[in-house]
C-alpha cells in the first residue's frame, strides 16, 4: 500500500491585533469616504418595524395584544449594506431585483434617494419582494413575520442585472455581494460580477450563505460567521484553532486572498493568504440586537478597502462598527462619529492634529452631535479650569479644547511661560473625562480654529463679555450659541505662579 500523506501542519496561532485606529486615522478615512464608489449586489429586502404597547392579552387566544402606535421602514439585506455605506458617506450603486408590488416600488425608490445613492434595481414580475416585519413593544421584539415566496430570477431580469453591474463596475472602487439565498445572486450573476471585478483589479467582498461556496470563487475576501463556516465545511468550529484550520482550507479551496470569520462576542479572525491569522477582539459594550451586524461589517470593510486601507486595518474598523450596531435595537447604520466613541479614552488618543480637525468636526455634525468648543493656555491646571471644562461639557455631546502652543503662550504671557510644555498640558487636559479632544494652535487667538470646527456652542469664562469672545460673532452667524461660565474666585494660573514665586523668595 502507498503510505498515506501526512496531514498539513496546523496554521500558526493568531497574531495579536493591530493597534486600534486613532481619531485622526478615522478622520482621514471619513474624509476619503465620499470619493469611494461601492457597487452592492444581492438580495434586497424591506424591513418594517411596528411599534406599539402591550397592556393586555387578546380575548380570543392567550397571546399579547399589540396596540399599534407607529411603523418605520428601511432597506434590509443587501439594501441595509447600501444604507450603511450611505451613512458612512460613500457613493453607492444598488443592484438587485424586486417584485412589482408596492413594497418593491418603495424599496427601489428609497435606495435611489439615499445620499450618494444610485439605484439600478430590476423589477421582475415573477418575484415577490421579501418583507420582514418585526413587532416591538417597550424596546423588545415580540414577533417577526416574514413575507416571501421563493422564486428563481427570470432570464430577462438576470441579463438586465448583469448588464447594469458590468456598467457600474467600470467606475467602481469596490464590489460588495450580499447573499441571503433569495435567488438574486445566481451563478451567472456571480461569475459575471466577480470576473469583471478581478479583471479591473477591484476588491470583491462577499457576505456568504448556504452550503455551496463554489460560486464565490475568485472573490477577494468572504465574511462568514462561525455557524456559516460550520455549515459549509460540515465540521464543528468551537475553538479558534479549529476555526483557523477550517477557514484556511476554505480560503485556499476557493482561491481567495483572505477570509474574515465573524465570531460574535469573540470578535473576528482574519486569515490572509500567505500570512498569519490575525485575532481582532470584540469591541461591543452591550449587545441588544445582532440584526444587520453582518451588513454593517460588509459595508464598513468595503468603504475602508475602497479608500485604500490595508485589509487588517479595514477589518479592525469593521469590527468596531459591528460593536456599535449590536448595541442598538433592530436594523441600524453606523456613522464615523459612532466609531470615535471609545477611541478617545487615553490622553494621547484625544490629541487631534490640526489638519484632521475639520474632518472630525464634519463627522460629528453628520451624526447630529452637539459640539462645544473652548480654548486657553491651561498652564498649571487648577480647580477653576476643571469647573469651566465640566460646565462646558454639560452644554453638548463633545467638548473640543483649543490649546495655545508654547510659542503662542510666550507671546501672550511672557518669556517665562508656559510652566508646562504643550505636550504636558495636552496630556493633563486629555486625562479629564470632560474633555473629548485637544487641538494645539499656533496663532494668538483661536479664530481660525473655530472657523474649521464650527461648534454649536462656544464657551469662555465669566470674566469675558460676549462681545469680547473671539469667534462669538461667527458662531452666532450660523445659529450657534455663546456661553459664559462663572469663574471660581481666586483661582488662576497667574495667582498660583505669583504665590509660588513669593514662597521661593521667602524660603
C-alpha positions as CSV (number, residue, x, y, z in Angstrom):
1,X,0.0,0.0,0.0
2,X,1.1,3.5,-0.7
3,X,1.7,5.3,2.6
4,X,-0.9,8.0,3.4
5,X,0.4,11.5,3.1
6,X,0.8,13.3,6.5
7,X,-1.8,15.9,7.3
8,X,-0.9,19.5,6.6
9,X,0.5,21.4,9.6
10,X,-2.0,23.5,11.6
11,X,-2.0,27.2,10.9
12,X,0.2,29.3,13.3
13,X,-1.5,30.9,16.4
14,X,-3.3,34.2,15.7
15,X,-1.2,37.3,15.8
16,X,-2.2,40.0,18.4
17,X,-4.5,42.6,16.9
18,X,-3.1,45.8,15.4
19,X,-3.2,49.0,17.4
20,X,-6.7,50.5,17.2
21,X,-7.3,53.3,14.7
22,X,-6.9,56.7,16.3
23,X,-9.4,59.6,15.7
24,X,-7.0,61.2,13.1
25,X,-6.9,58.0,11.1
26,X,-10.7,57.6,11.2
27,X,-11.0,61.3,10.3
28,X,-8.8,60.7,7.2
29,X,-10.9,57.7,6.3
30,X,-14.1,59.6,6.7
31,X,-12.7,62.4,4.5
32,X,-11.9,59.8,1.8
33,X,-15.3,58.0,2.0
34,X,-17.2,60.4,-0.3
35,X,-14.7,59.5,-3.1
36,X,-15.4,55.8,-2.7
37,X,-17.9,54.3,-5.1
38,X,-19.3,50.9,-4.0
39,X,-21.3,48.6,-6.1
40,X,-23.6,46.5,-3.9
41,X,-25.3,43.4,-5.5
42,X,-27.5,41.0,-3.7
43,X,-30.9,40.2,-2.2
44,X,-32.9,43.3,-1.5
45,X,-35.4,43.2,1.3
46,X,-37.8,45.5,3.1
47,X,-37.5,45.8,6.9
48,X,-40.6,47.1,8.7
49,X,-40.8,47.6,12.4
50,X,-44.2,48.0,14.1
51,X,-44.0,49.8,17.4
52,X,-46.8,49.7,20.0
53,X,-47.9,48.9,23.5
54,X,-49.0,45.7,25.1
55,X,-51.3,46.1,28.1
56,X,-53.5,43.0,27.9
57,X,-53.9,39.6,26.4
58,X,-56.1,39.0,23.3
59,X,-59.5,37.7,24.3
60,X,-59.6,35.0,21.6
61,X,-56.2,33.5,22.4
62,X,-53.5,33.7,25.1
63,X,-51.3,36.0,23.1
64,X,-50.2,39.6,23.7
65,X,-52.3,42.3,22.1
66,X,-50.2,44.9,20.4
67,X,-51.8,48.4,20.1
68,X,-50.0,49.8,17.1
69,X,-48.6,53.3,17.6
70,X,-46.2,53.7,14.6
71,X,-44.3,52.0,11.9
72,X,-40.9,52.5,10.3
73,X,-39.3,51.2,7.1
74,X,-35.8,50.8,5.8
75,X,-33.9,48.7,3.4
76,X,-32.8,45.3,4.6
77,X,-30.5,42.6,3.3
78,X,-28.2,44.0,0.6
79,X,-30.3,47.2,1.0
80,X,-29.0,47.5,4.5
81,X,-25.4,47.3,3.2
82,X,-26.3,50.3,1.0
83,X,-27.9,52.1,3.9
84,X,-24.7,51.7,6.0
85,X,-22.5,52.8,3.1
86,X,-24.6,55.9,2.6
87,X,-24.4,56.7,6.3
88,X,-20.6,56.5,6.0
89,X,-20.6,59.0,3.2
90,X,-19.8,56.6,0.3
91,X,-21.4,56.7,-3.1
92,X,-23.4,53.6,-3.9
93,X,-24.9,51.7,-6.7
94,X,-27.6,49.2,-5.6
95,X,-28.1,46.2,-7.8
96,X,-30.9,43.8,-7.1
97,X,-34.3,42.6,-8.1
98,X,-37.7,43.3,-6.6
99,X,-41.3,42.4,-7.3
100,X,-43.9,44.7,-8.9
101,X,-45.8,45.3,-5.7
102,X,-45.8,48.5,-3.5
103,X,-43.1,47.2,-1.2
104,X,-40.7,46.7,-4.2
105,X,-41.6,50.1,-5.6
106,X,-40.8,51.8,-2.2
107,X,-37.5,49.9,-1.9
108,X,-36.3,50.8,-5.4
109,X,-37.3,54.5,-4.9
110,X,-35.7,54.6,-1.4
111,X,-32.3,53.2,-2.4
112,X,-32.0,55.7,-5.3
113,X,-32.9,58.6,-3.0
114,X,-30.2,57.9,-0.4
115,X,-27.3,60.5,-0.3
116,X,-24.8,59.5,-2.9
117,X,-27.1,56.7,-4.0
118,X,-27.9,55.3,-7.5
119,X,-30.5,52.6,-7.8
120,X,-30.2,50.0,-10.6
121,X,-33.0,47.8,-9.3
122,X,-34.6,45.4,-11.7
123,X,-38.4,44.8,-11.4
124,X,-39.0,41.1,-12.0
125,X,-42.7,40.3,-12.4
126,X,-42.0,36.7,-11.3
127,X,-40.7,37.7,-7.9
128,X,-42.1,38.9,-4.6
129,X,-40.1,41.4,-2.6
130,X,-39.1,39.8,0.7
131,X,-40.5,41.7,3.7
132,X,-39.6,41.2,7.4
133,X,-42.0,42.7,9.9
134,X,-40.9,43.0,13.5
135,X,-43.4,43.7,16.3
136,X,-41.8,45.7,19.1
137,X,-43.2,46.9,22.5
138,X,-41.2,48.5,25.3
139,X,-38.0,48.1,23.3
140,X,-38.4,44.3,23.0
141,X,-39.2,42.3,19.9
142,X,-42.3,40.2,20.3
143,X,-42.7,38.6,16.9
144,X,-41.3,38.6,13.4
145,X,-43.5,37.9,10.4
146,X,-41.7,37.1,7.1
147,X,-43.5,37.7,3.8
148,X,-41.6,36.0,0.9
149,X,-42.1,33.4,-1.8
150,X,-39.0,31.6,-3.2
151,X,-38.6,32.5,-6.8
152,X,-35.8,32.0,-9.4
153,X,-34.6,35.1,-11.1
154,X,-36.1,35.3,-14.6
155,X,-33.7,35.1,-17.5
156,X,-34.6,38.6,-18.6
157,X,-34.0,40.1,-15.1
158,X,-30.8,38.1,-14.8
159,X,-29.4,39.6,-18.1
160,X,-30.5,43.1,-17.1
161,X,-28.8,42.8,-13.7
162,X,-25.6,41.6,-15.3
163,X,-25.5,44.4,-17.8
164,X,-26.2,47.0,-15.1
165,X,-23.5,45.5,-12.9
166,X,-20.8,45.5,-15.6
167,X,-21.6,49.1,-16.4
168,X,-21.4,50.2,-12.8
169,X,-18.1,48.4,-12.1
170,X,-16.4,50.4,-14.8
171,X,-16.1,53.3,-12.4
172,X,-16.3,51.5,-9.0
173,X,-13.7,51.2,-6.2
174,X,-15.2,48.1,-4.5
175,X,-17.7,45.3,-5.2
176,X,-19.9,44.0,-2.3
177,X,-22.0,40.9,-2.7
178,X,-24.7,40.3,0.0
179,X,-26.1,36.8,-0.4
180,X,-29.2,35.9,1.6
181,X,-30.1,32.9,-0.6
182,X,-33.1,34.6,-2.0
183,X,-32.2,33.9,-5.7
184,X,-30.7,37.2,-6.8
185,X,-27.1,36.2,-6.9
186,X,-27.4,33.4,-9.5
187,X,-24.2,31.6,-10.7
188,X,-24.4,33.7,-13.9
189,X,-24.6,36.9,-12.0
190,X,-21.9,35.9,-9.6
191,X,-19.5,34.8,-12.3
192,X,-20.0,37.9,-14.4
193,X,-19.5,40.4,-11.5
194,X,-16.6,38.6,-9.8
195,X,-14.9,38.1,-13.1
196,X,-15.2,41.7,-14.1
197,X,-14.0,42.9,-10.6
198,X,-11.0,40.7,-10.9
199,X,-10.2,41.9,-14.4
200,X,-10.4,45.5,-13.2
201,X,-8.4,44.9,-10.0
202,X,-11.4,45.9,-7.8
203,X,-11.6,44.2,-4.4
204,X,-14.7,42.0,-4.2
205,X,-16.1,41.1,-0.8
206,X,-18.9,38.6,-0.2
207,X,-21.1,38.0,2.8
208,X,-21.9,34.3,2.1
209,X,-24.8,32.0,2.7
210,X,-25.7,28.3,2.1
211,X,-23.6,25.2,1.6
212,X,-22.2,25.7,-1.9
213,X,-19.4,28.4,-1.8
214,X,-18.0,27.4,-5.2
215,X,-19.9,30.4,-6.7
216,X,-17.7,32.7,-4.6
217,X,-14.5,31.5,-6.3
218,X,-12.4,34.4,-7.3
219,X,-13.6,36.9,-4.6
220,X,-11.1,38.9,-2.7
221,X,-12.5,38.0,0.7
222,X,-15.6,36.4,2.2
223,X,-17.0,37.1,5.7
224,X,-18.8,34.0,7.1
225,X,-19.8,33.8,10.7
226,X,-18.9,30.7,12.8
227,X,-22.2,29.0,12.1
228,X,-21.9,29.6,8.3
229,X,-18.3,28.2,8.4
230,X,-19.6,25.1,10.2
231,X,-22.4,24.7,7.6
232,X,-20.2,24.9,4.6
233,X,-17.4,22.7,6.0
234,X,-19.7,20.2,7.8
235,X,-17.4,20.4,10.9
236,X,-17.7,21.9,14.4
237,X,-15.6,25.0,15.0
238,X,-15.8,25.7,18.7
239,X,-12.2,26.8,19.3
240,X,-10.1,29.3,17.5
241,X,-7.6,26.7,16.3
242,X,-10.3,24.8,14.5
243,X,-11.8,28.0,13.1
244,X,-8.4,28.9,11.7
245,X,-7.9,25.4,10.2
246,X,-11.3,25.2,8.5
247,X,-11.2,28.8,7.3
248,X,-7.7,28.4,5.9
249,X,-8.7,25.3,4.0
250,X,-11.8,27.1,2.6
251,X,-9.8,30.1,1.6
252,X,-7.4,28.0,-0.4
253,X,-10.1,25.9,-2.0
254,X,-11.8,29.0,-3.3
255,X,-8.7,30.8,-4.3
256,X,-9.4,33.8,-2.0
257,X,-7.0,36.4,-0.9
258,X,-8.4,36.3,2.6
259,X,-11.3,35.1,4.8
260,X,-12.7,37.1,7.7
261,X,-14.6,34.9,10.2
262,X,-17.1,36.7,12.4
263,X,-17.1,35.2,15.9
264,X,-19.7,37.2,17.7
265,X,-18.5,38.0,21.3
266,X,-15.1,36.7,20.4
267,X,-14.5,39.3,17.7
268,X,-13.1,38.3,14.4
269,X,-10.4,36.1,12.9
270,X,-8.7,37.3,9.7
271,X,-6.8,34.7,7.7
272,X,-4.9,36.3,4.8
273,X,-3.3,34.1,2.1
274,X,0.3,33.6,2.8
275,X,0.1,35.4,6.2
276,X,-0.5,34.6,9.8
277,X,-4.0,34.6,11.3
278,X,-5.0,37.9,13.0
279,X,-7.3,37.9,16.0
280,X,-9.4,41.0,16.3
281,X,-11.0,41.4,19.8
282,X,-14.7,42.2,20.0
283,X,-15.5,45.9,20.8
284,X,-19.1,45.8,21.8
285,X,-20.0,47.2,25.2
286,X,-23.5,45.8,25.4
287,X,-25.3,43.5,22.9
288,X,-29.0,44.3,22.4
289,X,-29.7,43.1,18.9
290,X,-27.4,41.4,16.3
291,X,-29.8,42.2,13.4
292,X,-27.9,43.5,10.4
293,X,-24.5,43.3,12.1
294,X,-23.1,41.3,9.1
295,X,-24.4,44.0,6.7
296,X,-22.5,46.7,8.8
297,X,-19.3,44.7,8.7
298,X,-19.5,44.2,4.9
299,X,-20.2,47.9,4.3
300,X,-17.5,49.2,6.6
301,X,-14.9,46.8,5.4
302,X,-15.8,47.8,1.8
303,X,-15.5,51.5,2.3
304,X,-12.2,51.1,4.1
305,X,-10.7,48.9,1.4
306,X,-12.1,51.1,-1.3
307,X,-10.4,54.1,0.4
308,X,-7.1,52.2,0.3
309,X,-6.8,51.0,3.9
310,X,-4.9,47.7,4.3
311,X,-7.1,44.6,5.0
312,X,-6.1,44.2,8.6
313,X,-6.8,47.8,9.4
314,X,-10.1,47.7,7.5
315,X,-11.1,44.6,9.4
316,X,-10.5,46.4,12.7
317,X,-12.6,49.3,11.7
318,X,-15.4,46.9,10.6
319,X,-15.1,45.1,13.9
320,X,-15.6,48.4,15.8
321,X,-18.6,49.2,13.6
322,X,-20.2,45.9,14.5
323,X,-19.6,46.6,18.1
324,X,-21.7,49.8,17.7
325,X,-24.6,48.3,15.8
326,X,-25.2,45.4,18.1
327,X,-25.8,47.9,20.9
328,X,-28.9,49.2,19.1
329,X,-32.3,47.7,18.5
330,X,-33.3,46.5,15.1
331,X,-31.6,47.1,11.8
332,X,-29.3,50.1,12.1
333,X,-26.5,52.0,10.4
334,X,-23.3,53.5,11.8
335,X,-21.6,56.8,11.2
336,X,-17.9,57.7,11.6
337,X,-18.7,59.7,14.7
338,X,-20.1,56.5,16.3
339,X,-16.7,54.9,15.8
340,X,-15.0,57.7,17.7
341,X,-16.8,56.6,20.9
342,X,-14.4,54.6,23.0
343,X,-11.4,55.6,20.9
344,X,-10.6,58.8,22.9
345,X,-10.1,57.2,26.3
346,X,-6.4,57.9,26.7
347,X,-4.8,61.3,26.7
348,X,-2.7,60.5,23.7
349,X,-5.8,59.5,21.7
350,X,-7.5,62.7,22.5
351,X,-4.9,64.9,20.8
352,X,-6.0,65.8,17.3
353,X,-3.7,67.0,14.6
354,X,-4.8,70.4,13.2
355,X,-5.1,69.0,9.7
356,X,-7.7,66.5,10.8
357,X,-9.9,68.9,12.8
358,X,-12.3,69.8,10.0
359,X,-12.9,66.2,9.1
360,X,-13.6,65.1,12.7
361,X,-16.0,68.1,13.2
362,X,-17.8,67.1,10.0
363,X,-18.2,63.5,11.2
364,X,-19.7,64.7,14.5
365,X,-22.1,67.1,12.8
366,X,-23.3,64.3,10.4
367,X,-24.0,62.2,13.5
368,X,-26.0,65.1,15.0
369,X,-23.6,65.5,17.9
370,X,-23.6,68.9,19.6
371,X,-20.0,70.2,19.6
372,X,-18.8,72.5,22.3
373,X,-15.5,74.5,22.0
374,X,-13.4,76.4,24.5
375,X,-9.8,77.4,24.5
376,X,-7.0,78.6,26.7
377,X,-3.4,78.1,27.8
378,X,-4.3,75.8,30.6
379,X,-0.8,76.2,32.2
380,X,-0.9,74.6,35.7
381,X,-4.4,73.1,35.7
382,X,-6.4,74.3,38.7
383,X,-10.0,73.9,40.1
384,X,-11.1,76.9,38.0
385,X,-10.1,75.1,34.8
386,X,-11.8,71.9,35.9
387,X,-15.0,73.7,36.7
388,X,-15.0,75.5,33.4
389,X,-14.4,72.3,31.4
390,X,-17.0,70.4,33.3
391,X,-19.6,73.1,32.8
392,X,-18.7,73.3,29.1
393,X,-19.2,69.5,28.6
394,X,-22.7,69.7,30.0
395,X,-23.7,72.0,27.2
396,X,-23.3,69.4,24.5
397,X,-22.1,66.0,23.5
398,X,-18.5,66.5,22.5
399,X,-16.0,69.0,24.1
400,X,-13.1,70.2,21.9
401,X,-10.4,72.2,23.7
402,X,-8.2,74.5,21.7
403,X,-4.8,74.7,23.4
404,X,-2.3,77.5,22.8
405,X,1.1,76.2,21.7
406,X,4.3,77.0,23.7
407,X,5.2,79.8,21.2
408,X,1.7,81.3,21.4
409,X,1.8,81.3,25.2
410,X,5.2,83.0,25.3
411,X,3.9,85.8,23.1
412,X,0.8,86.2,25.3
413,X,2.2,85.6,28.8
414,X,5.9,86.5,28.5
415,X,9.2,84.6,28.1
416,X,8.9,82.8,31.5
417,X,5.7,81.0,30.4
418,X,4.4,78.4,30.0
419,X,5.5,76.5,33.1
420,X,4.5,73.2,31.4
421,X,5.2,72.3,27.8
422,X,2.4,72.0,25.3
423,X,2.9,68.2,25.3
424,X,2.5,68.1,29.1
425,X,-0.5,70.5,29.1
426,X,-2.2,68.4,26.4
427,X,-1.7,65.2,28.4
428,X,-3.1,66.7,31.5
429,X,-6.2,68.0,29.7
430,X,-6.6,64.7,28.0
431,X,-6.8,63.0,31.3
432,X,-10.0,64.7,32.2
433,X,-13.2,62.8,31.5
434,X,-15.0,66.1,30.4
435,X,-12.5,66.6,27.5
436,X,-13.1,64.7,24.3
437,X,-10.4,66.3,22.0
438,X,-7.5,68.6,22.4
439,X,-6.2,70.6,19.5
440,X,-3.0,72.7,19.5
441,X,-3.0,76.1,17.7
442,X,0.0,78.3,17.0
443,X,-1.9,81.6,16.5
444,X,-2.5,84.1,19.3
445,X,-6.3,83.6,19.0
446,X,-8.4,80.5,18.1
447,X,-10.4,82.4,15.4
448,X,-9.2,80.3,12.5
449,X,-9.6,77.1,14.5
450,X,-13.2,78.0,15.4
451,X,-13.9,78.5,11.7
452,X,-12.7,75.0,11.0
453,X,-14.7,73.4,13.8
454,X,-17.9,75.4,13.5
455,X,-19.0,74.5,17.1
456,X,-22.7,74.7,18.1
457,X,-21.6,76.2,21.5
458,X,-18.6,78.5,22.2
459,X,-17.6,78.7,25.9
460,X,-15.4,81.1,27.8
461,X,-15.0,82.2,31.4
462,X,-17.3,84.7,33.1
463,X,-14.6,87.3,33.1
464,X,-15.3,87.9,29.4
465,X,-18.2,89.8,27.9
466,X,-19.9,88.1,24.9
467,X,-18.7,90.8,22.6
468,X,-15.1,90.2,23.7
469,X,-15.1,86.5,23.0
470,X,-13.1,85.7,19.9
471,X,-15.3,83.9,17.3
472,X,-18.6,84.8,19.0
473,X,-20.0,86.7,16.0
474,X,-19.0,83.9,13.7
475,X,-20.7,81.2,15.8
476,X,-23.9,83.3,16.2
477,X,-24.0,83.8,12.4
478,X,-25.0,80.2,11.8
479,X,-27.2,79.8,14.8
480,X,-24.7,78.7,17.4
481,X,-24.6,79.8,21.0
482,X,-22.0,81.6,23.2
483,X,-22.0,80.6,26.8
484,X,-20.1,82.4,29.7
485,X,-19.3,80.1,32.7
486,X,-18.8,81.8,36.1
487,X,-15.3,81.6,37.4
488,X,-14.2,80.3,40.8
489,X,-12.9,83.4,42.7
490,X,-9.1,83.4,43.4
491,X,-8.3,80.5,41.1
492,X,-6.0,81.4,38.2
493,X,-2.6,80.3,36.9
494,X,-1.2,83.8,37.3
495,X,-2.1,83.9,41.0
496,X,-0.6,80.4,41.5
497,X,2.7,81.4,39.8
498,X,2.8,84.6,42.0
499,X,2.3,82.6,45.2
500,X,5.0,80.1,44.1
501,X,7.4,82.9,43.4
502,X,6.8,84.5,46.8
503,X,7.3,81.2,48.6
504,X,10.5,80.7,46.8
505,X,11.8,84.2,47.7
506,X,10.9,83.7,51.4
507,X,12.4,80.2,51.7
